[in-house]
Amino acid sequence: MVFKKLLGALGVGGPSVDTVLQPGPALPGGLLSGEVRLRGGGSDVTVDRISLLLVARVEREGQEEEDEATVVLERFTVGGGFRLAEEADHTVPFTVTLPWETPITELHGQHLGPVLGIRTELEIAGARDKGDLDALAVGPLPAQEAILEAFGQLGYAFRSADLELGHIRGTGQQLPCYQEIEILPPAGHAHAVNEIEVTFIAAPGGLEIVIEADKRAGLFSEGHDTVHRFTASHHAAPQTDWNAQVDAWLKEVIAGHESHGAPPSYGDEHGDRHRSGPGAGAVVAGVAAGVAVGVVGGMVAAEVVDEIGDAFEGEEDEEGEDEG
């Protein structure tokens, strides 16, 4: 009997866990509901705590090349303090609120590149068991969607989206990473800029929109980046002419003028200048009204669900480092 309890503590013959999320994409700052389904193992155990971890795969820059890491964006405690009998079934429903800065993983049902997951963690007898990992789909807020639609209607093509480890100084960013959406200019602006990078920093009061233009070198000038920060209200989204608004932003960015004070700089905790990494896949623009974004050379949503375990491979070693 003692040996049986020892095996359970080590995960052999211990309880199994299956977390089921509500269908459909969640929203940044919105509610995420579901249930944690437990089945008892070979002996009775006390479940001290059930935690849900919002985890993401992010790019981080090393001294020589970029690599990927798993970071914990948020941790939720959804249950615990109960006895789970041998081979008994127990269900714990939950509703949690996602961070406002939660990255967007899909637009119009098409996967954009970033990989997010919900990791279920059981704490039994002081030991933590990472028992389940589920892919999480996150759609855009109305203002985010309207701004992205405006880019498409203005002729800009979406190239890729990824998550970068670090902070954008001068913004209200709270999470340890930020999302970059890379956009290619139309022919009319291709002579001036190579690409546009857009980052949304969402908060209860609205959006900060950071736009960086990679400007081409001219006859008498060198190429350089210009960074500008703009704001938008959640409540103003339905009444705003977003085509005109985004067009005005882009003209300001491309011209290189500053009307919002000193532009924020990109960097990690060491203050290094941010350099964009290669995109995870090509996303073809088609975000004019009613047209879905298509994915070329990237993973579609179904593949993300199938391959999420591979995407987070090795996270056990990295999470401790990133949380520290």
Backbone bond lengths (Angstrom), bond angles and torsions (degrees), N, CA, C in turn:
res aa  C-N    CA-C-N  psi(-1)  N-CA   C-N-CA  omega(-1)  CA-C   N-CA-C  phi
1 M - - - 1.464 - - 1.527 110.41 -
2 V 1.352 116.67 -41.71 1.452 120.34 178.84 1.527 109.82 -63.24
3 F 1.352 116.62 -42.43 1.454 120.77 179.38 1.527 111.00 -63.97
4 K 1.328 116.32 -37.17 1.463 121.18 178.78 1.519 110.85 -63.02
5 K 1.358 116.78 -41.87 1.461 120.26 177.83 1.523 111.34 -66.52
6 L 1.356 115.77 -35.54 1.454 119.98 178.64 1.523 110.83 -64.45
7 L 1.331 117.04 -42.90 1.456 120.62 177.79 1.526 110.65 -60.54
8 G 1.341 116.83 -40.66 1.461 120.49 178.99 1.513 111.67 -63.10
9 A 1.330 117.31 -39.25 1.462 121.18 179.94 1.515 111.11 -66.61
10 L 1.341 116.60 -28.18 1.453 120.84 -179.86 1.525 112.52 -89.23
11 G 1.315 117.09 1.41 1.452 119.97 178.45 1.517 113.73 95.89
12 V 1.333 118.25 -7.88 1.455 122.05 178.28 1.527 108.16 -87.04
13 G 1.310 116.91 116.36 1.450 120.12 -176.89 1.516 113.44 73.78
14 G 1.339 116.30 14.78 1.452 120.71 179.23 1.512 111.23 -82.40
15 P 1.329 117.66 -178.45 1.462 121.27 -179.42 1.527 111.49 -67.41
16 S 1.319 115.19 151.42 1.461 120.99 175.43 1.523 108.90 -105.33
17 V 1.328 116.14 154.29 1.457 120.69 -176.76 1.520 109.53 -135.63
18 D 1.318 115.26 139.41 1.462 121.76 176.62 1.521 107.48 -138.72
19 T 1.325 116.95 116.78 1.456 121.59 179.65 1.527 109.27 -99.87
20 V 1.309 115.71 129.02 1.462 122.30 -178.81 1.520 107.83 -115.43
21 L 1.332 116.16 120.36 1.455 121.85 179.85 1.518 110.10 -93.20
22 Q 1.330 115.57 154.47 1.457 119.98 176.50 1.524 109.37 -60.51
23 P 1.330 118.47 145.85 1.471 119.73 179.84 1.517 111.72 -70.13
24 G 1.319 115.09 154.79 1.457 120.63 178.54 1.503 112.50 89.32
25 P 1.341 116.91 160.52 1.468 120.55 -178.69 1.522 112.42 -72.78
26 A 1.319 116.21 144.32 1.462 121.92 172.12 1.522 108.26 -84.14
27 L 1.339 116.59 175.69 1.452 122.36 178.46 1.526 110.02 -123.42
28 P 1.317 118.37 147.27 1.465 119.87 173.71 1.526 110.45 -56.76
29 G 1.323 116.30 132.41 1.454 120.55 -178.24 1.507 113.83 75.69
30 G 1.344 117.52 2.05 1.460 121.68 -177.53 1.514 112.50 -98.45
31 L 1.319 115.10 -179.98 1.454 121.64 -178.29 1.526 110.70 -87.31
32 L 1.320 114.99 142.54 1.455 122.43 173.61 1.522 107.21 -123.07
33 S 1.322 116.30 119.77 1.466 121.18 -178.05 1.518 110.24 -116.83
34 G 1.313 114.78 160.76 1.447 121.57 178.10 1.512 109.60 170.92
35 E 1.312 115.82 -159.98 1.463 120.18 177.03 1.514 110.35 -150.45
36 V 1.321 114.16 146.54 1.458 122.12 175.47 1.519 107.20 -100.19
37 R 1.321 116.83 119.22 1.462 122.30 -178.29 1.524 109.26 -103.95
38 L 1.313 115.28 118.11 1.463 121.78 -178.87 1.526 110.39 -109.05
39 R 1.317 114.69 146.66 1.468 120.53 171.28 1.512 108.04 -132.42
40 G 1.313 115.65 126.39 1.452 121.17 -177.83 1.513 112.86 -61.64
41 G 1.319 114.88 150.52 1.449 120.70 179.43 1.512 112.13 -93.38
42 G 1.328 115.53 -140.67 1.455 120.39 -174.77 1.511 114.96 -82.59
43 S 1.338 118.26 -0.92 1.465 120.57 178.64 1.521 108.95 -155.06
44 D 1.323 115.83 161.66 1.459 120.78 176.29 1.528 109.75 -68.50
45 V 1.337 115.94 140.15 1.464 120.57 177.88 1.527 108.54 -138.65
46 T 1.335 115.09 157.63 1.459 121.15 171.94 1.521 108.34 -102.70
47 V 1.324 115.82 119.90 1.459 121.36 177.27 1.525 107.19 -86.11
48 D 1.316 116.14 106.42 1.462 120.78 -177.45 1.530 111.81 -73.19
49 R 1.331 116.31 -38.24 1.463 118.99 -175.78 1.526 110.17 -158.82
50 I 1.334 114.84 142.82 1.458 121.75 171.17 1.524 106.78 -117.58
51 S 1.317 116.23 122.42 1.456 121.16 -179.03 1.521 109.78 -120.14
52 L 1.317 115.46 145.32 1.456 122.59 171.05 1.522 107.84 -111.50
53 L 1.318 116.93 128.51 1.455 121.87 179.69 1.521 109.19 -112.20
54 L 1.314 116.51 123.68 1.455 121.30 172.47 1.524 107.19 -84.39
55 V 1.330 116.97 112.17 1.461 121.37 -174.54 1.522 109.66 -119.45
56 A 1.323 115.52 154.66 1.465 121.45 -178.61 1.509 110.02 -143.69
57 R 1.329 115.36 148.49 1.457 121.14 171.40 1.516 107.66 -91.51
58 V 1.321 117.08 125.55 1.458 121.71 -176.24 1.523 110.18 -127.07
59 E 1.311 115.61 157.40 1.454 121.53 174.05 1.518 108.92 -91.69
60 R 1.310 116.28 138.31 1.458 120.96 176.19 1.515 108.34 -134.04
61 E 1.299 114.96 145.74 1.458 120.52 -176.48 1.516 110.92 -93.97
62 G 1.323 116.00 125.72 1.455 120.81 173.85 1.513 109.57 -95.74
63 Q 1.305 115.70 -170.68 1.456 119.76 -179.38 1.530 111.89 -71.87
64 E 1.327 116.14 -29.38 1.455 118.69 -176.69 1.527 112.32 -114.14
65 E 1.308 117.93 -38.41 1.459 120.29 -176.80 1.516 109.49 -152.81
66 E 1.329 115.19 165.84 1.449 120.72 -179.97 1.525 110.16 -83.54
67 D 1.328 116.08 148.36 1.445 120.85 171.67 1.520 107.86 -139.13
68 E 1.314 116.10 -177.00 1.452 120.87 -177.83 1.511 110.38 -115.22
69 A 1.320 115.07 152.95 1.453 121.69 178.03 1.519 108.71 -142.11
70 T 1.314 116.24 159.69 1.456 122.02 174.02 1.516 108.54 -102.98
71 V 1.314 116.71 128.22 1.457 121.05 178.36 1.518 109.11 -122.17
72 V 1.321 115.37 148.95 1.465 122.21 175.48 1.517 107.66 -93.38
73 L 1.325 116.96 117.59 1.454 121.82 -179.29 1.522 112.57 -86.16
74 E 1.326 116.73 -31.71 1.460 120.94 -179.63 1.510 109.13 -161.06
75 R 1.333 116.59 150.72 1.460 122.08 177.63 1.533 108.36 -127.06
76 F 1.320 116.39 130.26 1.458 121.93 -179.61 1.531 109.21 -121.10
77 T 1.322 117.41 134.99 1.463 122.21 171.06 1.519 107.89 -96.96
78 V 1.334 117.15 120.08 1.463 120.85 -173.61 1.527 113.17 -115.97
79 G 1.316 118.75 -2.98 1.462 119.97 179.85 1.515 111.17 178.12
80 G 1.329 115.20 -178.83 1.458 121.15 178.81 1.514 111.40 139.51
81 G 1.330 114.99 176.29 1.453 120.50 178.65 1.520 113.20 74.88
82 F 1.332 117.76 37.14 1.466 120.05 178.87 1.528 109.79 -140.71
83 R 1.305 115.20 160.96 1.458 123.11 -179.94 1.512 109.87 -94.60
84 L 1.315 117.32 127.26 1.460 122.42 177.00 1.523 107.84 -107.53
85 A 1.320 115.45 113.55 1.461 120.30 -176.21 1.524 111.43 -74.61
86 E 1.308 114.90 161.65 1.461 121.87 178.79 1.531 110.51 -56.38
87 E 1.358 115.99 123.40 1.463 124.16 177.05 1.533 113.31 59.59
88 A 1.324 117.76 18.79 1.465 120.66 178.35 1.526 110.38 -88.91
89 D 1.336 116.00 153.09 1.460 121.81 177.01 1.527 109.49 -99.23
90 H 1.325 115.60 140.25 1.466 121.11 179.28 1.529 108.50 -146.73
91 T 1.322 116.77 131.80 1.463 121.91 -178.24 1.520 110.07 -117.70
92 V 1.328 115.65 132.92 1.464 121.76 178.49 1.533 108.46 -119.44
93 P 1.337 118.25 104.40 1.475 119.48 175.84 1.528 110.24 -74.10
94 F 1.319 116.41 153.81 1.469 119.54 -179.69 1.523 110.22 -148.68
95 T 1.307 115.25 155.07 1.461 124.39 169.34 1.525 106.80 -142.09
96 V 1.310 116.65 120.82 1.459 121.72 -179.22 1.529 108.49 -126.08
97 T 1.331 116.00 161.48 1.458 121.89 178.91 1.520 109.36 -106.01
98 L 1.318 116.38 122.18 1.462 120.90 -179.90 1.527 110.60 -73.33
99 P 1.318 117.82 151.93 1.468 120.01 174.90 1.527 111.13 -60.44
100 W 1.305 116.17 147.70 1.457 120.39 178.69 1.527 111.43 -62.09
101 E 1.319 117.44 -30.07 1.460 120.87 -177.75 1.523 113.19 -87.36
102 T 1.329 118.19 9.55 1.457 119.97 179.64 1.528 110.05 -53.51
103 P 1.339 118.57 127.48 1.469 120.50 -176.79 1.530 112.31 -63.36
104 I 1.317 115.03 153.26 1.465 122.30 175.76 1.524 108.54 -84.31
105 T 1.327 117.10 129.25 1.463 119.90 179.60 1.514 112.80 -107.63
106 E 1.347 117.66 -16.20 1.453 118.69 -178.98 1.514 111.49 -149.11
107 L 1.317 115.24 155.29 1.459 122.37 177.24 1.525 107.40 -140.88
108 H 1.317 116.43 123.64 1.470 122.08 -177.12 1.527 111.41 55.38
109 G 1.341 116.11 37.05 1.453 120.45 176.79 1.507 115.29 81.14
110 Q 1.336 118.70 -0.71 1.454 121.65 -179.62 1.525 110.18 -104.43
111 H 1.331 115.37 134.56 1.462 120.20 -178.17 1.524 110.29 -71.87
112 L 1.344 116.41 136.84 1.463 121.23 -175.86 1.524 114.04 -98.57
113 G 1.312 118.89 -13.62 1.456 119.36 179.55 1.516 114.75 133.13
114 P 1.359 119.49 -52.95 1.468 119.62 -177.54 1.530 112.37 -61.50
115 V 1.317 116.28 143.57 1.465 122.30 -179.94 1.519 109.14 -113.50
116 L 1.333 116.16 116.80 1.465 122.63 175.98 1.518 109.04 -116.43
117 G 1.322 116.22 153.26 1.450 120.42 177.54 1.513 111.75 -148.45
118 I 1.323 115.07 160.43 1.459 122.41 172.81 1.521 107.68 -110.34
119 R 1.301 116.14 113.24 1.464 122.48 178.74 1.526 108.69 -96.47
120 T 1.323 116.50 125.06 1.467 121.41 176.88 1.518 109.37 -94.54
121 E 1.309 115.95 129.30 1.460 121.49 -175.92 1.517 109.32 -125.11
122 L 1.326 116.84 123.95 1.467 122.52 175.64 1.520 109.70 -100.39
123 E 1.325 115.48 138.70 1.452 120.02 174.70 1.529 107.77 -115.59
124 I 1.329 114.84 113.82 1.461 122.29 -177.17 1.516 108.46 -129.92
125 A 1.329 116.33 124.12 1.461 121.84 178.98 1.527 111.46 53.41
126 G 1.329 116.19 39.34 1.453 120.43 176.91 1.510 114.86 80.86
127 A 1.349 117.30 -6.16 1.463 121.06 -179.80 1.529 109.09 -103.46
128 R 1.337 115.62 142.71 1.460 120.61 179.09 1.520 109.97 -103.16
129 D 1.325 114.74 134.41 1.454 121.10 179.12 1.522 108.88 -122.83
130 K 1.357 116.84 118.72 1.463 121.03 177.15 1.515 108.07 -84.91
131 G 1.329 115.08 94.65 1.444 119.69 -167.52 1.507 116.30 -94.30
132 D 1.331 120.00 -14.97 1.457 118.98 -173.60 1.520 109.55 -157.58
133 L 1.327 116.49 145.48 1.462 121.95 177.18 1.512 108.15 -138.57
134 D 1.329 116.34 124.95 1.459 121.74 -177.59 1.515 110.20 -125.16
135 A 1.333 115.97 138.57 1.458 120.54 176.14 1.521 109.74 -66.59
136 L 1.323 116.38 142.67 1.461 121.88 179.28 1.519 109.20 -120.45
137 A 1.331 116.07 124.92 1.456 121.69 176.09 1.527 108.99 -98.79
138 V 1.333 116.19 132.96 1.465 121.96 -179.44 1.520 108.55 -129.47
139 G 1.324 115.91 123.66 1.457 121.35 176.99 1.515 111.29 -94.64
140 P 1.324 118.17 171.47 1.456 121.11 -177.35 1.525 112.54 -81.19
141 L 1.326 115.72 153.82 1.450 121.69 168.42 1.530 108.79 -67.74
142 P 1.340 118.33 159.13 1.475 119.81 -178.91 1.525 113.99 -52.92
143 A 1.334 117.23 -43.24 1.465 119.15 -179.86 1.524 110.78 -67.84
144 Q 1.327 118.21 -39.31 1.463 120.63 177.51 1.529 110.90 -62.46
145 E 1.325 115.76 -45.32 1.455 119.49 179.75 1.525 111.11 -62.83
146 A 1.338 117.13 -41.97 1.460 120.82 -179.44 1.522 111.27 -63.46
147 I 1.329 117.32 -39.39 1.464 120.97 179.40 1.524 110.73 -67.59
148 L 1.322 117.02 -42.47 1.460 120.01 178.33 1.531 110.94 -65.96
149 E 1.338 116.78 -38.41 1.461 120.01 176.14 1.531 110.22 -60.70
150 A 1.334 116.25 -40.45 1.461 120.22 -178.79 1.530 110.99 -63.42
151 F 1.327 117.64 -40.28 1.463 119.99 176.11 1.527 110.16 -56.26
152 G 1.331 116.26 -46.07 1.455 120.01 -179.56 1.509 112.21 -63.16
153 Q 1.330 117.52 -41.47 1.452 120.54 -178.83 1.530 111.58 -70.41
154 L 1.316 117.54 -23.66 1.461 121.49 177.09 1.529 112.35 -85.97
155 G 1.322 116.48 1.42 1.460 120.15 174.59 1.508 115.58 96.48
156 Y 1.336 118.24 5.82 1.457 120.74 -179.93 1.528 109.96 -82.63
157 A 1.320 116.52 144.56 1.459 122.67 -177.16 1.518 110.15 -109.36
158 F 1.313 117.15 131.25 1.459 121.74 -179.53 1.526 109.93 -81.45
159 R 1.319 114.96 126.01 1.472 120.76 -176.81 1.523 111.64 -95.10
160 S 1.329 118.35 -51.85 1.459 121.27 -176.67 1.516 109.61 -169.24
161 A 1.311 115.57 171.48 1.462 121.60 174.33 1.517 108.03 -142.52
162 D 1.331 116.68 137.56 1.452 120.36 178.02 1.523 110.16 -146.72
163 L 1.321 115.26 172.04 1.463 122.01 178.77 1.513 108.84 -111.41
164 E 1.324 115.79 133.50 1.456 121.96 -178.71 1.526 109.69 -115.66
165 L 1.327 116.26 133.48 1.449 120.99 176.44 1.525 109.02 -76.23
166 G 1.328 117.60 130.87 1.453 121.56 -179.58 1.515 110.97 135.36
167 H 1.333 116.07 -177.85 1.459 122.50 -177.94 1.530 110.59 -125.35
168 I 1.316 115.66 149.34 1.451 121.79 173.08 1.521 106.73 -97.60
169 R 1.310 115.76 106.58 1.455 119.52 -177.49 1.526 110.72 -64.97
170 G 1.320 114.74 146.03 1.455 120.03 -179.50 1.506 113.87 89.22
171 T 1.331 117.57 1.49 1.458 121.35 177.59 1.532 109.29 -115.93
172 G 1.307 115.76 175.17 1.458 121.03 177.82 1.510 113.37 -91.81
173 Q 1.326 117.65 23.04 1.465 121.64 -176.42 1.524 111.72 -56.64
174 Q 1.343 116.03 134.05 1.458 122.43 179.74 1.531 113.01 -111.43
175 L 1.323 117.73 -33.85 1.456 120.83 -177.48 1.529 110.67 -76.88
176 P 1.339 117.40 160.53 1.467 119.97 -178.62 1.526 113.91 -78.00
177 C 1.325 118.04 1.51 1.456 121.26 179.29 1.520 109.12 -144.23
178 Y 1.317 115.86 166.58 1.453 120.85 177.89 1.527 108.41 -138.53
179 Q 1.333 114.47 157.42 1.459 120.58 -177.68 1.521 110.38 -99.85
180 E 1.325 116.14 134.12 1.453 122.00 173.89 1.521 109.34 -112.55
181 I 1.323 116.02 128.25 1.457 121.93 174.79 1.525 106.64 -109.12
182 E 1.305 116.82 114.83 1.459 122.23 -175.69 1.528 110.03 -92.11
183 I 1.320 115.57 129.80 1.457 122.26 -173.60 1.518 109.72 -129.96
184 L 1.313 116.09 135.86 1.456 121.27 178.91 1.526 109.85 -95.35
185 P 1.336 117.99 139.81 1.460 120.43 -177.04 1.520 111.91 -76.85
186 P 1.342 117.04 157.97 1.466 120.01 173.28 1.522 110.41 -72.07
187 A 1.316 115.82 172.40 1.463 120.36 -175.14 1.522 112.05 -57.63
188 G 1.330 116.84 -33.19 1.455 120.40 -177.65 1.514 114.48 -66.23
189 H 1.337 117.09 -21.17 1.468 120.83 -179.68 1.529 112.43 -116.77
190 A 1.329 117.36 0.18 1.464 120.01 -175.89 1.523 111.76 -64.13
191 H 1.320 117.23 -25.01 1.460 119.53 179.43 1.528 111.56 -73.59
192 A 1.332 116.53 -20.22 1.468 120.35 -175.34 1.521 113.06 -99.29
193 V 1.337 118.39 -36.68 1.465 121.52 -176.34 1.514 110.29 -133.23
194 N 1.339 115.33 147.04 1.457 120.87 175.16 1.523 110.95 -80.30
195 E 1.340 115.54 -45.14 1.461 120.89 -179.62 1.517 109.57 -161.06
196 I 1.325 114.79 163.66 1.460 123.61 176.36 1.526 107.60 -116.60
197 E 1.325 118.02 136.24 1.462 122.30 174.88 1.522 108.42 -116.92
198 V 1.327 115.51 126.48 1.460 122.01 -176.35 1.520 109.27 -116.15
199 T 1.327 116.12 132.15 1.467 122.30 175.89 1.525 108.77 -126.97
200 F 1.331 116.15 129.79 1.456 121.71 174.78 1.532 108.95 -99.67
201 I 1.322 116.62 128.70 1.467 122.24 170.55 1.526 105.79 -114.09
202 A 1.325 115.97 99.65 1.467 120.45 -175.42 1.521 110.36 -89.91
203 A 1.323 115.10 148.61 1.461 123.21 177.56 1.530 106.80 -149.98
204 P 1.333 117.97 167.65 1.472 119.14 -179.30 1.521 113.00 -56.18
205 G 1.328 118.21 -32.93 1.454 120.62 -176.09 1.516 115.03 -85.07
206 G 1.325 118.55 -10.32 1.452 120.10 -179.27 1.515 112.33 152.07
207 L 1.323 115.78 -160.62 1.455 122.54 -177.04 1.511 111.18 -116.65
208 E 1.321 115.80 141.99 1.453 121.84 159.88 1.525 106.08 -101.03
209 I 1.323 115.66 130.86 1.461 120.70 179.28 1.516 107.82 -116.05
210 V 1.323 116.36 112.84 1.462 121.94 179.54 1.525 107.30 -100.20
211 I 1.322 115.75 121.08 1.466 121.35 -179.01 1.527 108.63 -119.21
212 E 1.312 114.87 124.79 1.464 121.33 178.03 1.521 108.79 -117.86
213 A 1.317 116.00 129.45 1.464 121.43 178.23 1.523 109.42 -110.01
214 D 1.309 115.64 128.59 1.461 122.07 173.91 1.524 106.09 -89.22
215 K 1.350 116.64 97.35 1.462 121.40 -173.18 1.523 111.33 -82.26
216 R 1.315 114.64 139.18 1.463 120.22 178.13 1.531 110.58 -73.68
217 A 1.312 115.80 155.78 1.459 120.74 174.85 1.520 109.82 -73.68
218 G 1.322 115.88 140.48 1.454 121.21 177.84 1.516 111.62 -102.86
219 L 1.311 115.79 -174.56 1.462 120.26 -178.09 1.520 111.39 -63.75
220 F 1.345 116.27 -37.45 1.461 120.49 -177.72 1.531 112.02 -118.65
221 S 1.326 118.25 16.48 1.465 120.28 -177.89 1.512 110.41 -144.57
222 E 1.338 115.90 154.17 1.448 122.13 177.32 1.525 110.02 -89.29
223 G 1.331 115.39 156.04 1.452 119.51 175.88 1.528 110.73 -70.79
224 H 1.328 117.01 147.99 1.457 120.65 179.49 1.525 109.06 -161.10
225 D 1.331 115.37 168.42 1.459 121.42 178.30 1.518 109.79 -98.38
226 T 1.327 116.37 142.37 1.459 121.61 171.46 1.516 107.93 -122.25
227 V 1.311 116.35 136.04 1.456 122.01 -176.00 1.518 109.45 -123.68
228 H 1.319 116.15 131.67 1.462 121.68 179.43 1.516 109.41 -134.75
229 R 1.324 115.86 150.87 1.461 121.60 178.87 1.522 109.08 -121.67
230 F 1.335 115.60 132.36 1.453 122.30 178.22 1.530 108.75 -126.68
231 T 1.308 117.15 168.96 1.459 121.43 179.64 1.520 110.16 -130.75
232 A 1.327 115.49 155.25 1.457 121.89 177.65 1.518 108.43 -148.93
233 S 1.312 115.81 144.11 1.460 121.68 179.00 1.520 110.28 -90.79
234 H 1.334 116.10 142.91 1.466 119.42 174.34 1.526 110.68 -62.33
235 H 1.311 116.24 -39.63 1.465 120.67 -174.44 1.517 112.44 -73.15
236 A 1.332 117.56 -22.75 1.462 120.75 -177.11 1.520 112.72 -83.39
237 A 1.327 117.34 -7.66 1.459 120.24 -173.61 1.525 113.73 -54.99
238 P 1.339 120.60 -46.40 1.469 119.03 -176.83 1.523 113.45 -69.70
239 Q 1.335 118.38 -26.00 1.466 121.06 -174.89 1.530 113.80 -95.45
240 T 1.314 117.81 -7.02 1.462 121.12 -173.20 1.520 112.04 -88.46
241 D 1.335 116.56 137.94 1.458 121.76 170.02 1.527 106.64 -81.99
242 W 1.328 115.87 90.49 1.456 120.12 -171.45 1.520 112.45 -70.00
243 N 1.317 117.64 -29.69 1.460 118.03 176.51 1.522 110.66 -60.51
244 A 1.338 116.19 -46.58 1.464 120.09 179.70 1.519 111.05 -67.35
245 Q 1.346 117.07 -39.13 1.456 120.31 -178.11 1.521 111.74 -66.42
246 V 1.333 116.57 -48.95 1.468 120.44 -179.54 1.522 110.46 -65.63
247 D 1.325 117.49 -37.56 1.462 120.52 177.71 1.531 110.66 -61.38
248 A 1.334 117.05 -40.86 1.465 120.49 178.03 1.524 110.75 -65.08
249 W 1.331 116.72 -41.44 1.468 120.01 177.56 1.526 110.33 -59.88
250 L 1.312 116.06 -47.01 1.457 120.28 -175.72 1.521 111.76 -65.79
251 K 1.326 117.23 -38.78 1.459 119.52 177.47 1.521 110.56 -61.86
252 E 1.339 116.14 -39.13 1.466 119.98 178.61 1.520 111.14 -67.06
253 V 1.327 116.15 -43.16 1.464 120.10 -179.02 1.526 110.62 -65.05
254 I 1.324 116.40 -47.16 1.461 120.05 -177.57 1.526 111.28 -65.20
255 A 1.346 115.17 -36.73 1.461 118.46 178.54 1.519 111.68 -69.98
256 G 1.336 116.74 -21.87 1.460 120.34 178.20 1.509 113.59 83.54
257 H 1.348 118.70 12.75 1.455 121.05 178.77 1.525 109.92 -81.53
258 E 1.294 116.87 154.03 1.457 122.98 179.13 1.516 109.21 -118.87
259 S 1.333 115.01 117.24 1.462 118.65 178.43 1.516 112.53 -119.65
260 H 1.337 115.71 1.84 1.463 119.50 -178.00 1.522 111.32 -121.48
261 G 1.334 117.09 32.03 1.460 119.43 179.80 1.510 110.62 81.30
262 A 1.330 114.99 -167.39 1.460 120.26 -177.94 1.508 109.70 -64.46
263 P 1.332 118.69 130.96 1.454 120.54 -179.51 1.515 110.97 -68.54
264 P 1.345 116.68 145.07 1.463 118.97 177.38 1.521 110.09 -68.56
265 S 1.313 116.41 149.08 1.456 120.37 177.69 1.507 109.69 -106.21
266 Y 1.314 115.58 151.80 1.458 121.34 179.66 1.520 108.65 -93.00
267 G 1.327 116.29 143.44 1.452 117.85 175.77 1.503 111.21 178.27
268 D 1.325 116.08 166.61 1.449 120.75 175.41 1.521 108.55 -95.40
269 E 1.339 115.90 -166.78 1.452 119.12 -175.44 1.532 112.45 -65.78
270 H 1.335 117.23 -13.94 1.459 120.50 178.72 1.519 111.96 -92.31
271 G 1.344 116.34 -2.55 1.458 119.95 177.89 1.514 113.48 79.46
272 D 1.340 118.52 17.21 1.449 120.44 178.95 1.517 110.66 -72.54
273 R 1.309 115.80 147.66 1.452 120.76 177.10 1.517 109.16 -66.52
274 H 1.332 116.35 134.27 1.459 121.00 -179.36 1.515 110.49 -74.67
275 R 1.336 115.68 138.03 1.458 122.00 172.58 1.511 107.68 -126.71
276 S 1.319 117.14 128.42 1.454 121.22 -176.30 1.513 110.29 -67.04
277 G 1.329 115.05 140.37 1.447 120.75 175.97 1.514 110.35 -92.72
278 P 1.322 118.44 174.07 1.458 122.16 179.70 1.512 110.65 -67.91
279 G 1.329 116.72 146.52 1.457 121.44 -178.83 1.514 111.10 -70.33
280 A 1.338 116.02 154.41 1.456 120.37 -179.56 1.519 111.68 -78.96
281 G 1.324 118.40 -18.95 1.447 121.81 -179.26 1.511 108.78 -178.87
282 A 1.324 117.01 164.53 1.459 119.93 -178.27 1.511 109.40 -92.16
283 V 1.310 116.90 130.75 1.453 121.96 176.99 1.513 107.35 -114.03
284 V 1.313 117.57 118.14 1.446 122.27 -174.70 1.511 109.72 -85.02
285 A 1.314 117.49 131.72 1.452 121.02 179.96 1.508 109.39 -67.64
286 G 1.325 113.18 139.56 1.442 120.79 173.72 1.494 105.51 -168.68
287 V 1.317 116.84 34.93 1.444 120.72 -172.71 1.513 112.04 -96.05
288 A 1.316 117.92 22.97 1.451 118.75 166.73 1.521 106.72 -64.22
289 A 1.327 116.53 161.73 1.464 121.16 -171.39 1.522 111.42 -48.98
290 G 1.331 114.51 123.92 1.449 121.14 174.73 1.505 114.86 81.65
291 V 1.329 119.59 0.23 1.457 121.64 -178.81 1.513 109.15 -107.11
292 A 1.315 117.94 126.20 1.461 121.63 -175.91 1.510 110.69 -80.01
293 V 1.334 115.51 150.98 1.454 120.88 172.28 1.522 108.30 -69.78
294 G 1.329 117.17 135.91 1.457 121.26 176.95 1.501 109.96 -104.15
295 V 1.341 117.26 157.71 1.454 121.75 -179.56 1.516 108.79 -116.13
296 V 1.323 116.69 126.65 1.448 122.33 178.01 1.520 107.72 -120.85
297 G 1.310 117.84 120.64 1.456 121.50 176.76 1.517 113.65 78.27
298 G 1.330 119.29 4.76 1.457 122.15 179.24 1.506 110.36 -114.64
299 M 1.322 116.61 178.55 1.452 121.39 179.23 1.517 109.95 -83.86
300 V 1.323 117.76 133.65 1.453 120.75 172.40 1.514 108.16 -83.44
301 A 1.339 115.97 170.35 1.465 120.04 -171.95 1.518 112.33 -58.49
302 A 1.331 117.83 -40.90 1.461 119.77 -178.59 1.511 111.41 -62.86
303 E 1.334 117.24 -37.65 1.460 120.22 179.39 1.515 111.29 -67.91
304 V 1.341 116.02 -33.00 1.461 119.32 178.60 1.519 110.02 -63.10
305 V 1.341 116.27 -42.40 1.458 119.81 179.23 1.525 109.97 -62.45
306 D 1.346 116.64 -41.88 1.459 119.91 -178.06 1.524 112.61 -70.67
307 E 1.344 116.43 -32.36 1.461 120.04 -170.65 1.527 113.31 -107.95
308 I 1.334 117.40 8.45 1.464 117.94 -175.17 1.520 111.15 -63.53
309 G 1.334 117.12 -31.82 1.458 118.33 176.78 1.512 111.93 -61.91
310 D 1.355 116.64 -39.86 1.462 120.14 177.23 1.523 111.29 -68.39
311 A 1.344 116.18 -36.28 1.470 119.55 -178.12 1.514 111.37 -64.09
312 F 1.333 116.65 -33.34 1.458 120.75 -179.26 1.523 112.24 -99.99
313 E 1.326 117.68 16.22 1.465 120.85 -178.87 1.522 110.27 -60.56
314 G 1.311 116.11 132.34 1.451 121.10 179.13 1.508 113.95 85.01
315 E 1.341 118.04 7.25 1.459 119.30 -176.09 1.521 112.44 -68.57
316 E 1.336 118.10 -22.80 1.459 118.99 -179.33 1.518 111.05 -59.90
317 D 1.345 116.53 -37.28 1.462 119.58 -179.87 1.514 111.74 -77.03
318 E 1.343 116.78 -31.24 1.460 120.01 -173.52 1.516 112.32 -85.17
319 E 1.359 117.55 -32.99 1.463 119.49 -174.14 1.505 111.78 -61.25
320 G 1.327 115.93 -41.23 1.454 117.61 -179.59 1.510 112.02 -61.62
321 E 1.348 115.94 -37.82 1.459 120.77 179.32 1.511 110.37 -68.13
322 D 1.363 118.13 -44.76 1.457 121.36 -176.47 1.516 111.64 -69.79
323 E 1.365 117.00 -37.90 1.461 118.95 179.38 1.516 111.30 -68.95
324 G 1.328 115.38 -28.05 1.444 118.91 179.35 1.490 112.14 -75.68
